[in-house]
Amino acid sequence: MHVLIIEDDIPLATQIGDTIEAAGDEPDYADDEALALRLCEMNRYDIVVVDSALPRCGVDVFCQRLRQAAGRPTPVLALAAESSLPCASEECGPHAFARRTVQPRDLHRQLRALMTECGCGLSQLSAGELHMDLEQGSVYCGQVPVDLAPISYRILELLVRACPGVVTRDQIEKQIWDGNPPESDAALRGHIHRLRQLLERPTARQMIRTVHGVGYQLDAAH
């Protein structure tokens, strides 16, 4: 998750960024509106954190400008004083408000929750030693690239996003075959078998578990 932190309180921005980085995500910083807009034009951020008191034009207008600069509906989490937490305007795209005094670890959880609520995908996904770059369409086990066919890639993405949870057969079939799977489940079992083989080569272990009667689960623990 690539996060832009827009905050002119440098110690607070650094504290938030350190927590985000410790969780395996990538922070970037801006201490004023102009720099934030330039960075959104230059880089692709998964989500933005902004001090709601910083934009002179107001948070709603600033959210619109950020998304115009980014060219896509990037979610925004605005930090505000607890006594003045406003409601997010749906017209300004996906954003929410959090207490400015929230602990960085709790803030990071809220960022993840907002991403999920907005249905916005991350450009980078990781589970243990497994890494996926959704923009490049690449997969790595540690430093070893894994070449996957399109259906295998989509199945793996579902497993990584759900990890350590279970992805049901129905969920996979809906995503891969748009709810109209082949009459036999042999097709799905064949794709899972092939995906297991490809992931086992660089790891020397089985990374996909069958949860009998339910679906499949990625075992990313090393």
C-alpha positions as CSV (number, residue, x, y, z in Angstrom):
1,M,0.0,0.0,0.0
2,H,1.5,3.3,-1.1
3,V,0.3,6.1,1.2
4,L,0.7,9.8,0.8
5,I,0.7,11.7,4.2
6,I,-0.2,15.4,3.9
7,E,0.8,16.9,7.3
8,D,2.8,20.0,8.3
9,D,3.4,18.6,11.8
10,I,6.7,16.8,10.9
11,P,7.0,14.7,14.1
12,L,3.4,13.5,13.7
13,A,3.9,12.8,10.0
14,T,7.1,10.9,10.8
15,Q,5.3,8.8,13.5
16,I,2.5,7.9,11.1
17,G,4.9,7.1,8.4
18,D,7.1,4.9,10.6
19,T,4.1,2.8,11.6
20,I,3.0,2.5,8.0
21,E,6.5,1.4,7.0
22,A,6.8,-1.1,9.8
23,A,3.6,-2.7,8.6
24,G,5.3,-3.3,5.2
25,D,3.7,-0.4,3.4
26,E,5.3,2.6,1.7
27,P,4.8,6.2,3.0
28,D,5.4,9.4,1.1
29,Y,5.2,13.0,2.6
30,A,3.9,16.4,1.7
31,D,3.7,19.4,4.1
32,D,1.6,21.7,1.9
33,E,-1.2,21.6,-0.7
34,A,0.9,22.4,-3.7
35,L,3.4,19.6,-3.1
36,A,0.7,17.1,-2.4
37,L,-1.0,17.9,-5.8
38,R,2.3,17.6,-7.6
39,L,3.1,14.2,-6.0
40,C,-0.4,12.9,-6.9
41,E,0.3,13.9,-10.5
42,M,3.7,12.1,-10.5
43,N,2.9,9.0,-8.4
44,R,0.2,6.4,-8.0
45,Y,-1.0,6.4,-4.3
46,D,-3.4,3.7,-3.0
47,I,-4.7,6.1,-0.3
48,V,-4.1,9.6,1.1
49,V,-3.9,10.8,4.8
50,V,-4.5,14.6,5.2
51,D,-4.7,17.0,8.1
52,S,-8.1,18.5,7.6
53,A,-7.0,21.8,8.9
54,L,-4.2,22.1,6.3
55,P,-6.1,22.8,3.0
56,R,-7.2,26.4,2.9
57,C,-9.9,25.5,0.4
58,G,-11.5,22.9,2.7
59,V,-11.3,19.1,2.8
60,D,-14.1,18.4,0.3
61,V,-12.7,20.7,-2.4
62,F,-9.1,19.5,-1.7
63,C,-10.3,15.9,-2.1
64,Q,-11.7,16.8,-5.5
65,R,-8.4,18.4,-6.5
66,L,-6.3,15.5,-5.3
67,R,-8.4,13.1,-7.4
68,Q,-8.2,15.4,-10.5
69,A,-4.4,15.4,-10.1
70,A,-4.2,11.6,-9.6
71,G,-6.7,10.9,-12.5
72,R,-8.5,8.3,-10.4
73,P,-10.8,8.1,-7.3
74,T,-8.1,7.7,-4.6
75,P,-9.6,7.2,-1.1
76,V,-8.7,10.0,1.5
77,L,-8.6,9.7,5.3
78,A,-8.8,13.2,6.8
79,L,-7.6,13.8,10.4
80,A,-9.7,16.3,12.4
81,A,-10.2,17.4,16.0
82,E,-12.5,15.1,17.9
83,S,-14.9,17.9,18.7
84,S,-15.3,18.8,15.1
85,L,-15.5,15.5,13.2
86,P,-17.6,16.3,10.1
87,C,-19.5,13.9,7.8
88,A,-17.8,12.9,4.5
89,S,-19.6,14.2,1.4
90,E,-20.4,11.5,-1.1
91,E,-20.1,14.0,-3.9
92,C,-16.4,14.4,-3.3
93,G,-15.6,10.7,-3.7
94,P,-14.5,8.1,-1.2
95,H,-13.1,9.7,2.0
96,A,-13.6,9.4,5.8
97,F,-12.6,11.3,8.9
98,A,-10.6,10.1,11.9
99,R,-9.6,11.7,15.2
100,R,-6.3,13.6,14.9
101,T,-5.3,12.1,18.2
102,V,-5.7,8.5,17.0
103,Q,-2.8,6.2,17.6
104,P,-0.7,5.5,14.4
105,R,-1.4,1.8,14.7
106,D,-5.1,2.3,14.9
107,L,-4.8,4.8,12.0
108,H,-3.2,2.2,9.9
109,R,-6.1,-0.2,10.6
110,Q,-8.5,2.5,9.5
111,L,-6.6,3.1,6.3
112,R,-6.9,-0.6,5.5
113,A,-10.6,-0.6,6.4
114,L,-11.3,2.4,4.2
115,M,-9.5,0.7,1.3
116,T,-11.7,-2.3,1.7
117,E,-14.9,-0.3,2.1
118,C,-14.2,1.7,-1.0
119,G,-13.4,-1.5,-3.0
120,C,-10.1,0.0,-4.1
121,G,-7.4,-2.5,-4.9
122,L,-3.8,-2.2,-3.8
123,S,-1.1,-1.9,-6.4
124,Q,1.1,-4.2,-4.3
125,L,0.0,-7.3,-2.5
126,S,2.1,-9.5,-0.2
127,A,1.6,-12.6,1.9
128,G,4.8,-14.0,3.5
129,E,7.4,-14.4,0.9
130,L,4.9,-14.1,-1.9
131,H,4.6,-10.6,-3.7
132,M,2.3,-9.5,-6.4
133,D,2.6,-6.2,-8.4
134,L,-0.8,-5.7,-9.9
135,E,0.3,-2.9,-12.2
136,Q,3.1,-4.9,-13.7
137,G,1.2,-8.2,-13.5
138,S,4.2,-9.9,-11.9
139,V,4.5,-12.5,-9.1
140,Y,7.6,-13.2,-7.0
141,C,8.4,-15.8,-4.4
142,G,11.2,-14.1,-2.5
143,Q,13.4,-13.0,-5.4
144,V,12.2,-15.7,-7.8
145,P,9.7,-14.6,-10.5
146,V,6.8,-16.9,-11.1
147,D,5.2,-16.9,-14.5
148,L,1.4,-17.4,-14.3
149,A,-1.4,-17.8,-16.9
150,P,-4.2,-15.2,-16.5
151,I,-6.6,-17.5,-14.7
152,S,-3.9,-18.7,-12.3
153,Y,-2.9,-15.1,-11.7
154,R,-6.5,-14.1,-10.8
155,I,-6.9,-17.1,-8.5
156,L,-3.7,-16.3,-6.7
157,E,-4.8,-12.7,-6.3
158,L,-8.0,-13.8,-4.6
159,L,-6.0,-16.0,-2.2
160,V,-3.4,-13.3,-1.4
161,R,-6.1,-10.8,-0.7
162,A,-8.0,-13.2,1.6
163,C,-4.9,-14.6,3.4
164,P,-4.9,-16.1,6.0
165,G,-8.7,-16.5,5.3
166,V,-10.3,-19.1,3.1
167,V,-11.6,-18.3,-0.4
168,T,-14.7,-20.5,-1.2
169,R,-15.2,-22.3,-4.5
170,D,-18.2,-20.1,-5.2
171,Q,-16.1,-16.9,-4.8
172,I,-13.5,-18.2,-7.2
173,E,-16.1,-19.4,-9.8
174,K,-17.9,-16.0,-9.6
175,Q,-14.7,-14.1,-10.2
176,I,-13.2,-16.3,-12.8
177,W,-16.2,-17.5,-14.8
178,D,-18.6,-14.6,-13.8
179,G,-20.9,-17.0,-12.0
180,N,-21.2,-19.5,-14.9
181,P,-18.5,-22.1,-14.1
182,P,-18.0,-25.3,-16.2
183,E,-20.3,-28.1,-15.4
184,S,-17.5,-30.1,-13.9
185,D,-15.3,-28.8,-11.0
186,A,-12.3,-30.5,-12.8
187,A,-11.4,-27.1,-14.4
188,L,-11.0,-25.4,-11.1
189,R,-9.1,-28.3,-9.6
190,G,-6.8,-28.3,-12.6
191,H,-6.0,-24.6,-12.2
192,I,-5.4,-25.0,-8.5
193,H,-3.1,-28.0,-9.1
194,R,-1.1,-26.1,-11.7
195,L,-0.8,-23.1,-9.4
196,R,0.4,-25.3,-6.5
197,Q,3.1,-26.7,-8.7
198,L,4.3,-23.3,-9.9
199,L,4.5,-22.0,-6.3
200,E,6.2,-25.1,-5.0
201,R,9.2,-24.8,-7.3
202,P,10.8,-21.7,-5.7
203,T,9.5,-22.5,-2.1
204,A,9.9,-26.3,-2.0
205,R,6.6,-26.5,-0.1
206,Q,2.9,-26.5,-0.7
207,M,1.5,-23.0,-0.3
208,I,-2.2,-23.7,-1.2
209,R,-4.3,-25.7,1.3
210,T,-7.6,-27.4,0.4
211,V,-10.3,-26.7,3.0
212,H,-12.5,-29.7,2.3
213,G,-16.1,-28.8,1.4
214,V,-15.3,-25.1,1.5
215,G,-12.5,-23.8,-0.8
216,Y,-8.8,-22.9,-0.7
217,Q,-6.4,-21.1,1.6
218,L,-3.0,-19.6,1.1
219,D,-0.4,-20.8,3.6
220,A,2.1,-18.0,3.4
221,A,3.9,-18.7,6.7
222,H,7.6,-19.6,6.2
